[in-house]
Amino acid sequence: MLERGLSVDHTTVWRWVQRYAPELNKRIRREVKSTNGLWRTDETYVRVAGRWTYLYRAVDSTGSTIDFLLSETRDLEAARRFFQKALAAPGHPRPRVITVDGNPSYPTVIQELKRAGRVDRRSLSSDESTPNSASGLLIQGYEAIHMIRKGQVRWLPKGDVVEQVQFINATLNDLNRYSCIRKPLRLSNGLPR
């Protein structure tokens, strides 16, 4: 913001994240391109809001984000919640192959999903190489912006920053009539900053 001539306090930015990240995440989900049936899942231990948390993530073979989940534990129940959430996400076909890392909970959960008929019989491959909390809001916003930047929104070109900013502006425009996002700053050539 400073490079654009604006002085904004970090608490203001945090209030924007709290206000707009969940809404942006919800609104772009219906615009996201569908993914393919080759899923790669992984979890990593990240520090969010000063606490260590597991970030479960699923991407397809092209790197498009399918879904993510923050969990305080790395156990069977967390893996089950993650897969149920990923399978319920709209715009994603049923996975043909799910490549997993060494998490011992994944095979058990995938066997349960096979028995329930939610994934194909040959859906496991091994690779040995919260949403309303403050940390969940931050991750939701990060993932939503990351999907926009990677070109996962159906009609939005990858790398066209001006279009991406205008999309975010239009998506959030009706949230708050008096929001600073409603009227973008203009450069001398008439383009939004």
C-alpha positions in Angstrom: 0.0 0.0 0.0 2.9 2.3 0.7 4.1 2.0 -2.9 0.7 3.4 -3.9 1.0 6.4 -1.7 -1.3 5.1 1.1 -0.4 4.7 4.7 -2.4 1.9 6.2 -2.1 0.4 9.7 -1.6 -3.3 10.0 -4.8 -3.6 12.1 -6.8 -2.1 9.2 -5.4 -4.7 6.8 -6.3 -7.4 9.4 -9.9 -6.1 9.6 -10.1 -6.3 5.8 -8.9 -9.9 6.0 -11.5 -10.8 8.6 -14.2 -9.1 6.7 -13.5 -10.0 3.1 -11.5 -13.3 3.1 -14.4 -15.7 3.8 -16.7 -13.9 1.4 -14.1 -13.9 -1.4 -13.5 -17.6 -0.8 -17.2 -18.3 -0.9 -17.9 -16.3 -4.0 -15.0 -17.5 -6.2 -15.8 -21.2 -5.5 -18.6 -21.1 -8.0 -16.3 -19.5 -10.7 -13.4 -22.0 -10.2 -12.6 -24.2 -13.2 -13.2 -27.9 -12.7 -10.2 -30.0 -11.8 -9.1 -33.4 -13.1 -9.4 -36.8 -11.4 -5.7 -37.1 -10.4 -5.4 -35.8 -6.9 -2.3 -35.3 -4.8 -2.8 -34.8 -1.1 -0.3 -33.7 1.5 -0.2 -32.1 4.9 2.3 -29.8 6.4 2.9 -28.3 9.8 2.6 -24.5 9.7 2.6 -21.8 12.2 -0.7 -19.8 12.1 -1.5 -17.0 14.5 1.4 -18.2 16.7 0.2 -21.8 17.0 1.4 -24.8 15.1 -1.3 -26.4 12.9 -1.6 -29.0 10.3 -2.5 -27.7 6.8 -4.1 -30.5 4.7 -4.2 -29.7 1.0 -5.3 -31.5 -2.1 -4.3 -30.4 -5.6 -4.8 -32.0 -9.0 -2.1 -33.0 -11.4 -1.9 -29.5 -12.9 -1.5 -27.9 -9.6 -5.0 -26.5 -9.3 -6.2 -26.4 -5.6 -9.0 -28.7 -4.8 -9.4 -27.9 -1.1 -7.6 -27.4 2.1 -8.2 -27.9 5.8 -6.6 -26.6 9.0 -6.5 -29.1 11.9 -4.8 -29.2 15.2 -4.2 -32.9 14.9 -2.8 -35.3 12.3 -5.1 -38.3 12.9 -7.8 -40.4 11.4 -10.6 -38.0 12.2 -8.8 -35.0 10.6 -8.0 -37.0 7.5 -11.6 -38.1 7.3 -12.9 -34.5 7.6 -10.4 -33.3 5.0 -11.5 -35.9 2.4 -15.2 -35.4 3.1 -14.7 -31.7 2.6 -12.7 -32.1 -0.6 -15.2 -34.6 -2.1 -18.1 -32.3 -1.3 -16.5 -29.3 -2.9 -18.3 -28.3 -6.2 -16.6 -28.5 -9.5 -14.4 -31.4 -8.8 -14.9 -34.8 -10.5 -14.6 -38.0 -8.5 -10.9 -38.8 -8.2 -9.6 -41.6 -10.3 -6.2 -41.7 -8.5 -5.3 -40.1 -5.1 -1.6 -39.9 -4.5 -0.8 -39.6 -0.8 2.3 -39.2 1.4 3.2 -41.4 4.3 0.3 -40.3 6.6 -0.9 -43.6 8.1 -4.5 -42.3 8.3 -4.9 -41.9 4.5 -5.2 -45.6 3.5 -7.9 -46.2 6.2 -9.9 -43.2 5.1 -9.6 -44.0 1.4 -10.8 -47.6 2.1 -13.8 -46.2 3.9 -14.6 -44.0 1.0 -14.2 -46.9 -1.4 -16.7 -49.0 0.6 -19.1 -46.0 0.6 -18.7 -45.7 -3.2 -17.3 -42.2 -3.1 -14.0 -42.9 -4.8 -12.9 -45.4 -7.5 -11.6 -48.9 -6.4 -8.1 -48.1 -7.5 -7.9 -44.6 -5.9 -4.8 -45.0 -3.8 -1.2 -44.3 -4.8 1.5 -43.8 -2.3 4.3 -41.3 -2.6 7.0 -41.8 -0.1 9.3 -38.9 -1.2 -10.7 -24.0 10.8 -12.6 -22.1 9.0 -14.0 -19.4 11.2 -11.0 -19.0 13.4 -8.6 -16.2 12.8 -6.1 -18.6 11.2 -8.8 -20.1 9.1 -9.8 -16.7 7.8 -6.3 -15.9 6.8 -5.8 -19.3 5.1 -9.2 -18.9 3.3 -8.1 -15.5 1.9 -4.7 -16.7 1.0 -6.1 -19.8 -0.9 -8.7 -17.7 -2.6 -6.2 -15.1 -3.9 -3.8 -18.0 -4.8 -6.5 -19.6 -7.0 -7.3 -16.3 -8.7 -3.6 -15.7 -9.3 -3.0 -19.2 -10.7 -5.8 -18.6 -13.3 -8.2 -21.1 -11.8 -11.2 -18.8 -12.2 -13.0 -19.8 -15.3 -13.0 -16.7 -17.4 -10.2 -14.8 -15.7 -6.8 -14.9 -17.5 -3.7 -16.0 -15.5 -1.2 -13.1 -15.2 -3.7 -10.3 -16.0 -3.3 -8.4 -12.7 -5.7 -5.6 -13.7 -8.5 -8.1 -14.6 -7.8 -10.0 -11.3 -8.1 -6.8 -9.3 -11.3 -5.8 -11.1 -12.7 -9.2 -10.5 -12.0 -9.0 -6.8 -13.4 -5.5 -6.7 -16.6 -6.6 -8.5 -17.0 -9.7 -6.4 -16.8 -7.8 -3.1 -18.5 -4.6 -4.4 -21.9 -5.2 -2.8 -20.5 -6.3 0.6 -20.1 -2.9 2.0 -21.3 0.2 0.2 -18.7 2.5 1.8 -15.8 0.1 1.5 -12.5 1.5 0.2 -12.5 -1.5 -2.2 -15.6 -0.1 -3.9 -13.8 2.8 -5.6 -10.4 1.7 -6.7 -7.7 4.2 -7.0 -7.0 5.3 -10.6 -3.7 5.9 -12.3 -3.1 8.8 -14.6 -3.9 6.6 -17.6 -7.3 5.7 -16.1 -6.4 2.1 -15.1 -7.1 0.9 -11.5 -4.0 0.6 -9.4 
